[in-house]
Amino acid sequence: MSEPSLKDAVAPGKPGLARSPLAVDLPEFGVIAGVRLAIGRAGFYRHDRPDLVLMAFDAGSVVGGVFTRHAVGSAPVDWCKAALQASGGRVRALVCNAGCANAFTGAPGAEAARQTADAAAGALNAVETEVMVASTGVIGVVLDAERIVAQMDHLTAGLEADRWAEAAQAIMTTDTFPKGAVAECEIDGAPVRLAGICKGSGMIAPNMATMLAFLATDAALSHEIIQELLATTVGDTFNAVTVDGDRSTNDTCLLVATGKAQHGAVKEAADPRLQNFKAALRQVMLSLAQQLIRDGEGATKFVKVTVSGAASDASAAKIARTICESPLVKTAIAGEDANWGRIVMAVGRADEPVDRDKLSIGFGSLAAAADGKVATTYDETAMSAYMRGKELEISVDVGIGVGRADMWTCDLTKGYIAINGDYRS
């Protein structure tokens, strides 16, 4: 079988989907020392497209993981959780397939995940528990692991350090553009690089989303530090975006550190020398999370919602999420209607402390409501013009305390219905 080309990899999981009007281009990834990637075709789609990624990591690499809190977790999620514990965070490979979620598949699905890990381990002279696996696609179909096993020699032969862009393409499902981000920083004066790719378009909600995100760095950090940094940073990045309020069975976010960077030893996550690394990690994760929203199924608007004046940050986050996931709010945004009354509705039904007589709402720099009533400067013409933009900001102050939260979402259009109405056809 010939090596898939980057041109081949452009096709998303659903042929004919138009590229999101909010799309951003992939960055120049460069190389993360200690990481090599390959793509292949296992045939999980009816049409011919790459659907398989192998990432290989040099010996000594470690991994941290954050996963869905969905009550019906997938076989790959179960495998990764168990493997992390069994290996102590050591990692040599990641295998990801698109086109089959291997979720709600019982013992056969678990065995398919194990066979996938075993094949990669054998090819790379590793052990099963040093292999992470991830799947995305239709729920309720057992993964045909033999298709992946049959591709393993092809994958290992195609491993190269600069195939991040192709990997981002290969893991797409209903995504309309590939997603990636990079950053550079220093630890103790030594240069450090980070790179990440992700996929996701619908069934996106906090804790976590229908998303897969794979990040790698050449930093020389322990599994414990990587795990702590990832778990902390996910809160205001991947857990601060929502497309439709529906959480998935397969959400997986992995961060691998290869240890190739030449900086001094770091023994704890609180080390002040990690300040720049933490900022770079958040930069990459937030960019990836926001790209999920920019590719929200049928989306035409990218929306930031900021809630302030809440009883606590958690209260502000709950209010923000209620606003972001309200079908009435989202359809008003799609219709370019600054219907702030729908936002008042959403704020009130969040069941969090709110001072009705101090409630204020703004769209960009324009005031819609202030101190519990229509703003004296409200201008319908200016508001309508603002709503025609592709990127919008909505601010809400609920007048109770100092709690604050940001969340990102998109509008709800007929395109979302069309994509999900024929998802399996």
N, C-alpha and C positions, 0 to 999 in steps of 0.2 A: 504493500500500500504506500502511495506517495505521501510525502510530508505535507500536511495542510499548510496553506499559505495564509498570510495576514489578510489578503483580499478575500479568500474563502471565508475567513472567520467573521467577516462583517455581518453576515446574516444573523438576525436574532432568532429566538426560539419560535416566534410566530412570524412567518414570512408576510411581507406586505405592510407591517406596522411602520407608520411614518416616524421619522426621527423627531423626538420631542423638540418643540420650539424653545425649550429652556435648556437644551443640551449644552454641555461644555466638552471641549476636546481633551483627549488624554495628554498628560505631560510627557516630557522626555524622561523615562524612568532611569536610564543608566543601569548601573550594576550594584547589587548589594553583595558584598564579599561573602562567600559561603552559601550562596543560593543559586540554584540552577532550575530551569523550568522547561517543560515540554507540553505539547498539546497533541491530541489525537481524536479519532472518531470511533466511538464504540457503537454508534447506530441507535441511540435512544430516541432519535427524531425521525419522522417520516422523510423529511428532506435532508439533503446532504450538507452537513455542517459539523465543525468541531464541537464536541460535547464532553471532552475529557481533558483534565489538567493534572500533571504530576509536578510537584515541587520537591526538589531534593535539597537537603541541608547537610552541610559538613558535620562530621563527628564533633561533639562538644556543644552543639546547638541546643537551646532550651526553648520551651513554648509555654505561653499562658493562654487560657481560653475562657470566654464568657459565652453562655448559651441561652437559648430560649427558656422561659419559665412556663411554657405551654404545658398543660397537664398531659398531653398526648405527644410526648417527645419522640423524635424519630430514632431509628436504629443507628444512624451515624452519630447523632448527638450522644446517645447512650455509650457508644463505643469510645468516643473522644473523652468523655468524663471518666470512664473507667481506665482508659489508657494513660491519661494524665496522672492519675493516682498511682497506677502500677509502675510507671516509668520514672516517677519523681520529676516529671517535666522534661525529660530528655526527648528529643525529636530528631528524626532523620528524613521524614517525608510527609507529604500531604497529597492525598488523591481526592480530586473533586470531579463529580460528574453532573452534568445538566440533563434534564429530560425525564428523570425519575427520582422522586423524593425519598423513596424507600422508607416511608412513614406509615404507621398503622399496618405493619406487615408481620408482626409477631416474630416467632423463632426463625422462620426462613429469612426475614429481613436482617435479623441479627447475624445470622450465618453469612449472608451476603456481604455485610460490612466487614466481618472477620476475614473472609476470603480475599476481599480487596486489600486489606491491610497486609495479609500474609504474602500476597503476590508482590507488593511493593517492597516489603521487607526482604524477601528472597532476592529480588533484583538488585537491592542496594546493600546487601550484606548487613542488614539490621535485624531487629526483633519486632514482632507484631506491635507491641505496645509503644514503639517509637514511631508509629505511623498514624497520623490523623486522617480521618476520612470525612467527607462532606458530600451531600447530595441535594439537588434541587429539582423540582418538577412536580408531576402529578402525585397526589397522595393516594395510598391504597394499592400501589403496584409494587411487587417485590422486585428489587434490583436484580437484574441478570448479571451477576458478578463474572460469569464466564466471558462476557464481552469485554470486561475491563482486563481480566487476566490475559486474554488473548492479545491485548494491546500493549502489555507491559514491556516486552522487548523493544517494540517500536518507540515507546515513550522514553525508556532509559537511553536508547541510542540517540534520541533527539534532544537530550538535556543541554541547554545553553543558558548563559547568565543573563542574556538580554531579551528574554521572551515574555516580559511582563505584559506588554500590550496585547499580544496574542492570547495570553491566558485570560486577560480581562474580557476579551471577546468570547472565548470559548465557554465561560460560565454563565452567559446571558440566557434568560428565559424569555419573558415578555419585555425585557429591557429593550429600549430602542437605541441606546448608545452605551459603549463600554465605560467603566468608571475606574478612575485611578487617581492617586495623589502621591507626591514625594515631598521630602523636606530634608534639610541638612542643618546640623547644629554642631556643638562641641561639648565634649565631656572632659573635664580636667585638661582643657587645651587641645585635645585631640579631635580631629574631624570624625563625625558620625553621620551615617545616612539612614533614612527610613524610606520605605516604599510600601504602598498598599493598593489592593484592588478590591472591588466589591461588586455584588449584583443585587438587584432588587428593584421592583417597580410597583407591585401591588401587594396586598396583605402586609402592609408596613405599619407597625405600631410599636410603642415602647415595650421593653422587656421581652424580646427585642424587636424583631421585625421579620418579614420574609426576606431575609438578607443573609448573604454569606460575605464575610470580610476577612481577607488574609493579608496580614502585614508582616514585614520583616525588617530587621535592623542589624547592622554589624556591631552594635554595642555589645560590650562584654559585661552582661548582667545576669544574675542568677534567675532561675525559674521563679523563686519567691518574689523577687523584685518586679520581674516582668508581669507576673500575675497581679500583684497589687496595683501597679501602674495602669494596667489594662482595665481592671475592675473599677478603678476610680474614675478613669477618663471616659468610660462608656456612658456614665450618668448624664452628662450634658452634651453628648454627641449622638450616638446611635439611639439612646433612650430619650432623646429630645426631638425626634422626628416622627411624623405620622401621616400616612396617606389616607387610610380608610378605617383605622381603629382595629383592624383584624391582625392578630398575632399568629405567627406560623409555628409549625412543628419542628422546623429544621434550622432555626437561626443559630449561626455560629460565627464567632469573631475570634480569630487566632492571631497572636503576636509572637513571632519567632525572633530570638536573638542569637546570632551566630558566633559572637565573641571575637570577631576579627579586628575590631577597632583597637588601636594602641593607646588606650587611656588607663589611668591608674585604677586600682581595684576599688569597687563600690560595694559596700556591705549592706546598705539598707536604702529603702525607697525614699527616706527622709533626707538623704545626703544632699546638701545644698548644691553640690556639683551637678546634680541631675535637673536643676531648674530649667535650663535651656532644652534638655531632652524632653522634659514633660511638656513644655510649650510646643515643641515640634510634633510630639505624638498627638497632642490635642488638635493641632493644625491639620494633620493628615486625617485623623478620625472624623473631625467635623466636616472637612471637605467631602469625604466619602459619604457621610450621612446626608449631607445636603444634596449631593448628586442623586441619591435615592429619591428625594422629593422632586428634584428637577425632572426626573423620569417617571414620576407618578403616573399610573395608567390613565391616559386621556388628559393629563394635566396641561393647562395653558398658563397658569399663574403660580409663581413661587412666592410663598407668603411666610413672613416672620411675625409671630404673635408674642408680644411681651406683656406680661402681667406683673404689676408692681403694687405696693401698698397692701400686700396680703398678710395674713396672720403669721405665715411662715413660708419658707421657700417651697416646702412640700405642698402647702395649700395653693400657692401661686401656680405650681406645676399642674395641679389637678384642674384648676380653673382654665389654664392655658390649653390643656389637652381637651377639655370639654368644648372649648371654642373651636379648636382645630378639627375636631371630629364631628362637629354638628353638620348634618346634611343641609340644613337650612342656611347656615353660614356659608358653607362651601359652594352651594349652588348660587347664592347671591353673588359671591365673588366671581364665579364663572360667568354670570350675567352682567358683570361689571356694575353692580348695584351696591352702593355704600349703605346698605340697609343695616344701620347700627342697632336697630331694634332687635334684630336676630342675635346680635352679640350680647345685648342685655339679657335676652332669654337664656343664652348659653351660660353666662356668668351666674345667673340665679339658680340654674338647675345643677350646678356643680356641687351644691350642698356644702359650700365652704363659707366662712364668715365674710360678709360683705356689708358695707355701709351704703345703702341705697342712695342716701342724700349726698354722698361724696363721690359717687361713681363717675369716672371720666373715661371717655373713649376717643381715640384719635386714629386717623388714617394718614400715615406719613407725618408731615408737619401740620396737617389740617385737623382742627378740633371738630368733633361731631357732637360730643356731649361733655358737659362739665358740671361738677357738683350736683349730680342727680337730675339734670335737665338738659335740653338742647343748648348747645353752646351759642353764645350771643354772636360769635363770629362765623357761625355755620354758613357755608356757601355751597349750595347744591351744584352749581356749574363747575366750580373748582374741584369738588369731590368727585363728580362724574368723570372729569378729565383724568384725575389721579387713578381711578379704578381701571382705566384703559391700559395702564402699564402692565408689563409682564412680571415685575417684581414689586411686591407690596409689603408694607409694614403696618401692623395694627397694634396699637398700644391701649392697655386697659389699666386703670388705677382703681382699686376697689376700696381705698380709704380706710384700711384697718390698721396696718402695721408697716413693717419694712421688708416683708417677704417678696422675693422676685424670682421670675423664671422666664426663660426664652424657649420657644418651641417653633418648629418649622413645619409647614404643611403645604398643600396645594389645593386647587379648586376641584370640584366634582362636576364632570361633564358627561355628555352622552358617550364619549369615547370610553369611559370607564365601564359603562354598561356593555358596550359592544365587545370590548376585549374579554370581559369576564363571562359574558353570555355564551361565547363559543370557545372558551378556554381549551376544552378537550377535543374540539372538532378540527 
